[in-house]
């Protein structure tokens, strides 16, 4: 675990101090917070989608009737009081002026204007000042302030006021958010899983056709929200695979495929099984209402710098680095995840891979128990064969002591967890000689299907369901309900979820992935939650 948390906390606390005393007030459906008579902060999503379908981001074109991402700006009452036609409003813009634009009746006035240098000052007549004021942003997490002076015909100041302008941050989704739609790619080996998802979710389930089954690695969903508006971003990985075209085809009004980094330069750490988000929580006195992004690196290589810089810039999800140097594929979803638990102190639990739990389970079984799936793909014909492999035991004991225990200890400290906040699920790993994905010196992957590598789908009005890999730790013909690992996981995970153990063996498990790697979920962002976060940080600028 990297010591990034205290740094992130200091950044957020410094920001809180810098913003203290700035504007507040209730928001309107147009994105403006009028406060008393107007002049409250303006919250907007960035104008990065393509509402008119011309192939250009709306920010790259003049404001148009199809553009719904320009937020209404309500001028302060102190500025408008006594305004007459022959009077003048003098305006000054400060902050991220190159990435914000203030328009009046559809005409750019301040900020980025065409290809010219940003306009910092402007003046309008009193007659024009009662027009339609709008604000739009070029990208995520941008802040500016607009200072207005009401001058009479003799240029004497009659009144003045300030309006804070804030472009929404890009917020990645976490497992506790309601699910709206889910995806998987058709493959001969995942038919049972696909049929189950189709039966449960109907039109909410999208089946993609093509040779690339790893849709989690290709696509990460995030959202930007403001009062009355929402833009979903389909973050496209820089991995060069067939799913690139599919992600780009998702473009629609308020849905934007975007990429950070250069295609063709991906390492395994750039794939999005390696980019996840904790649930919301408070740790060390700091609130993280959107959770915290976390990703793995191997000490040298991690997600590309452009993506990491963007994630850091959003501030509200203060990214965490996790050590994945010991894994062949090198993704955080191979050994950890989170799950809602209404009975838990934080309302959720960290679900974490644990080697001792696996050996305790195996030692309680008949060593003669045949394991046909493991015999054909891993070389272990029985439970006893796994237990008799001294090299395998030593490898897993070292992994627990050298990696899993320190990683868990770091998470416990960083997220301020107690013993009741962690569920340890049985896990065993094996060495993958000549691993093609990573330079990791241990090169290991899951031997027992990684039950922690699951997909959570909680559709409003329906039970929360968790889709996990069937471990097949049983003889042929034995009922899944009698599988000892299935029984152990059912006893460990919160009873508030429906658990579905699906056969992912041939499509995903033997290729060093699991259910989560082969599925993807679009979730509902908490409405205007980042506006509330702005309040937690001391208000908008």
N, C-alpha and C positions, 0 to 999 in steps of 0.2 A: 504494500500500500504506500503510495507516494504521499508526502506531507504537503498536499496542495490545499487541504481543507482550511487550516488557519490563515493561509494567504487569501483564499477566497473570502473568508469571513471578514478579514481586515478590509478588503476591497469593498464589500457590501456595507460595512459599518462606516467607512470613509464616505461612501456615496450617500449614506443616510445623513451624515453630518452636513455634507455639501448641499443636500436638498431640503434640510429642515426649514420649516417656516414657509415653504412654497405653497402654491395654490392647491385647494381641495374642492370639495363640493360634490353634489350628486351629478351623475352623468345623465345625459339625455340619450335617446335612441339614435341620435345622429353622431355620437362620438364626442360631443362637447359636454363639459361640466359647467353649467352656467353660474353656479354659486348664487350670490345675491345679485340678480339683475344681469347676469352674464359675466363673461370674463374669466370663467373657471378654466381648468386645463382642458386641452383638446387631446383626445386619445384616438389614434388611427392605426389601421393596419397598413403596411407598406403597399404601394401601388404596383405590385410585381406580377399580377396576373394579366390575362389577355381577354378582357370582357368583350371587346368588339371582334375578336377572332381574326385580327389582321396579321397574326404571327409575331407581333411585337408586344413586349411588356407595356402596360398602359403608361408607366412612367416615361417610357421612351417616345410617347406621342403626346400631342396636346390633350388637355382634358376634354372628354367627350361625354355624350349623353349616356353611353353604355357603361361608363365608369362608376362603380358604386363604392369605391374605396377612398374617395375624397371626403374627409370629415368636415362637418359644419363648424364654423368658427363664430362664436357669439361675442361681440365686442363688449367691453366692460361698460356698465351703466355710467360710471364716473367719466368716461370718455365721451359718451353720446349725449349726456345731459346738456341741454341748451344748444345743441348743434344746429347751425343754420347753413343754408346753401352756400353762402360766401365764405364760410369757415373752411379750415383745412385740417386733415388728419396727417400728422407726420409719423412714420412708422420706421422702427429699427429692428432688424432681426439679428439674433446672436445664437451661437451654438453650432450645431451641425448644418450650417446654412447650405452647403452644397447638396445635401440629401433631403431637403425640405423645400416645398414650394407653397406659397400663399397665393391664392387666386381671388379675384373679385369679379363676379359675374362671368366666370369662365375664362378670364384673361389673367395670365401669369403676372404677378406683381412683385413678389419678393422671393428670394432664394434662388434655386436653380432655374434659370430662364434660358431655354434652348441650349445652345452650345456656348453661350457667353459665360463670363465669370459670374459667380453668385452675386445677386443684388442684395445689398445689406440695408439700404435705405430707400424709402419711397414716400410720396405724398399724394393724397387724393383729396378731392374737393368734398365739402360737406354734403353736397347734393348726391355724390356717388357713394358716400360712406354707408348708406343704408341698404346697399345691394347685398348680393349673396356671396358671403365670404367662405372660402373652403381651404383646407390644408391637406396636402398629400406628401407622402414620404417615398424615397427611392429604395430604401432597404430597411432592415430590422434594427430595432433598438437604437433609434436616433432621437436626440433631444434638442430642442431649441426654445428660445423665448422671444416673444414679440412685445416690444415696448411701443405704446401709442401715446401721442400727445395731441390734444385738441387745442388748436390755435384759432383765435378769432381773426377778424379781417385785418387787424393791426398787428398780427403775428404774436399777440400776447397769449400765454398759456392759460387755458380755461380749465383744463382737467387732464389727467394722465392715468395710465393704467398698464398692467402687464398681463399677458396671457402665456401660459406654459403650453408647449407643444411636445407631444411624446409619441413617437412611432413604436408600435408594439414589438416586443422581442419575439423571436422564434422559439417556441417551447415544444420539446419532444414529449411524446406520450409515455404514460406508464401504465402498468397492468391494472391499476384500480379504476381507471376511467372506463365508462361504458363503451361497448363495442358497437360500431355502426355497420361495418362490412369486413369480410375476411376473404383471403385469397389462398389458393394452392395451385400448383402446376400438375397437370395430369401426367401420370407415369404408370406403367404396367404394375409396379410393385406397391402403389399406394391407393389402389382402388377402394379398399374397405374404408380407409380414412376419408377419402373423398365422398363416398356414398353417405357416411355418417354426417359429415358437415353439410352436405346438400339436404339431407333429411331434416336436420335440426334447424337450418338457417335459410333454406329456400333462396329467395332472390338476394338475400344479404351475402350469400356465398358466391364468389367469382372463381370459376375454374379457368385457368390459363393453359393454353396448349403450346408446347415447345419443348426443346431438349434440356432446358436449364431449370432444374427443380428447386434451386436454392433462392426462393423469392425473398426470404428474410435477409439474406446477404446483399441483395440488390437494392432493396427499398426500405427506407425509414420514414415514417410519417411524423410530421410536426405541424403545429398550427400557430397562427398569429390571430389574436382576437382583439376587438374593441367593441364598445357598446353598439349593438345592432349589426356588427359585421364580423365575418370570419373568413380567413384564407387558410386553406390546407396546403402544405408543401410536401410533395413527394420527393424526398431527398434521394437522388439517384447515386448509387455507389460508383466509384471510378473503376470498378472491375469491368473489364471488357467482355461482356457475355451477351447472349441472345435476349435477355430480359431488358436490356437498355431501351430497345425500341418500345417494349410494352410500357415501361414507366413513362416514357415521353408521350405515349398515346393517352395518358391519363389527364393531359392538359384540358382545362375547361374553365369557364368563369369561376373564380375563387378557388381553383385547384391549379397548383403550379409545380411542375417538375423542375428541380434545381440541383445543381451539382457543385460541390466545393472540392477542388483538386483537379488534377489532369488525368483524363482517361488514358489507360494504358500504362500507368505508373503504379498500379495498386499492388500492395502486399496483402497477405491474408488478414492483417490487422485493419485494413480498410473496409472489410466486409461488415455488414451491419448486424450479424450475430454478435459482433464485438462492440456494439453501441447500444446501451440500454439506460434505463432511468429508474431510480428508486422511487418509492411512493413519497408523497408529501410528509414532512416531519419537522420537528424542532430539535436542534442539537446545539449544545453549548450556547444557548441563549439566542440563537439565530433561527428564524423561520425560513423554511424552504417550501413554500406552498405548492410548488410544481415538482418537488423532488429534486434529485441531483443526477445529472448525466454521469455515467461511468463507462469507461472503456479500458481495454487491456493493451499493454505493449510488452515487448520482450526485453526491455532495457536499452534497446537501440532503435527498434522500429516500432511505431505505433500508427494510429490513424494519421493521414497526411496533414501537414501543417496548416493548410488552408482550412480544412474542416475543424481542426482543433482551435484555431484562432477564432473562427466564427462562433463556436460553442462557448468559448471563454467570453467573447464580446457580449453575449446575451445576459450575462451576470446572474440572472435569477436561478439558474440551475447549476452553478458553481461546479464544474466537472471534477470527477475523481479519476485518478489513474489506478489501475489494478494490474498486478504482475501476472502476465500470461506466458512468461518465458519458458515454462515447463511443458507447454502443450504443443502438439503438432499443428493443429489448426489455429490455435491461439485466440479463442474467443471466450468472452466472459460468460456467455450463456451455457458453456459446457459444465460449469460447476456452481453457479449461483443464480438465484432469481428471487422474486418477491411475490407474495400472495396475500390478498386481503384476509383479515381475520377479525371480525367484530369483537371477539372476546379478548383479543390481545391488547396489551397496554397502549401500543401505538396505532391499533386498528389494522395492523398488517404484520407479517413475519418475513424475515430473511430465510430463504430455503437454501441450504448449503450442502455441498457434497462432503461425505464423511467416510473415510476408509474403515475405521474401527467398527462403525455400525454395519458395514458390509460383511466383515469377517465374523462379527458376532452372529449375524443372520445365517451365514453359511455353516458355521460350526454347529448350529442347532438343527441342521438338516441331515438326512441320511446321506453319507458320502457316496453311496451307490446310485443316487438319484441321477437318471440319464438326462443329459441336456443336448438334445439333437441339434438345436440351432447353434449352440456354441461349438459343438463338434465340427460342424461343417464350415464355420467361418472364423473361429478363434482357436480351434485345436484342443478344446477341453470337452471331453466326452461326458464327464460326470462332475458333480459337485466336488467329489474327492480329488479329481484331477486339478481343479483350481486350487484347492487347499494344499495339495502336495507340491505345488510349484514354488520352491523356496525363493527363486529369483523374482518371481512375481510378487511374493509377499514382501521381500526386501524393497523392491521398487515402490510399492504402495505405502509402506511404512515411511520411506524417505520422503515421498510426495506429501504425506500428511504432516510430517515434522518440519520439512524445509519450505513448503509452499502453502498448503491449505491452512494450517494453523496460523502462520503469520498473516496471511491475507485476511482470515476471519478476525484475528485480533485487531488488525488495522480498521476493518469495517466497524467492529464493535466500538472502537474509540471514536472514529470519525462520525458515525451516525448516532452515537450515544445509545447503544443498545444494551439491554439486560439479557440475562439468560432466557427469560420468557419470550424474547423477541426473535429467537433463532430456532429453526428446525433443522436438525442434521439428518440427511437422508442417505441411505447406503449407496456407496459408489466405489467402483474399482476401475483402475486404469491399466492399460498395457502399452508396451513400447511399440512404436511404429518405425522400424528401421528404414532409413532412407526417406524419411518424410518429405514429400514433395512441396509442402506448403510453407514451411517455416525453417528458420535457422536455429530453432530452439535445440539445445543440446540434449534434452531428455526425450523429446519427440514422442509424447504419449497422447493417447485418446481413450475414450470410454471403452472398457471391456463389458461391464454390465451397462445396458442401455441407460443413458443419463436421464433419470426421471426428473431431474431438476430442469432439463431442457424442454420445457413444456410451453403450451400456448394457453392463455387465459382469455375467455370470451364471456363477457358479462353484458348481455343485451338487456336494455331496460325492460322490465316486466317479465323477464325470464330468469330461471336459475343461473347463477354463475357456474360456468363449466370450465374445467381444466382438461386439456387434451395432452396426455403423457404417452411416452413410448411403452409399449407392452414389453416387459423384461424377458418373457419366455424362460423364466428360471424354473422350468417344470418339464416333465416328460411329454411326448407327443400324445395328444388326446386328453390330457388333463385339463380341467376347467380353469379358465383364467381366474375365477374367484378363489381357486385353491392355490394360486401361485404365491409363494411365501413373500416375494418382494412386493407384489401387488398388495397383499394383506398388510405388510409393514408400512407401506406408503399411505394406505388408507387410514391406518391408525395414527399416523404422524401429522397428516395435513388437516386443516380445519374442516369440520363437518359441514360448514356452510356452503361448500362447493360440491357440485357433481364431478366426480372424477371419471374420465373416459380413457382407458388404456387402449391405444390404437396400434395396429401392426405397422410399424415404420421400418422394420428390419432391413428389407432388401433395398428399398429406395434411399433411405437416409442412414440408418445405423451403421451398416457395413461400409458406408462412404464417409464415416466419421462425422455424422450429423444426427439430429433427432427431429422431433415434431416441430419444435420452434423454428428450426432452420428452414423447414419446408412450408411454412405458413406465414401470413402477414395479416395485421389487423389495423384498421383505421378506427380510432377512438374519438369520443366526443371531448373536446377540451372543456375545462371548467369555464363557464361563461364569464368573460371579463375578469378572470382571476388575476391577471397581471396588473390590472388597475388596482385591485386590492393590495397586490404586492407593492405597487408604487406607494400606497399609503403606509405600508409597513416600513418602507425605506425613507419615510419623511415627506412624501408627496411628490408630485410631478415637478419638473424643473421650472 
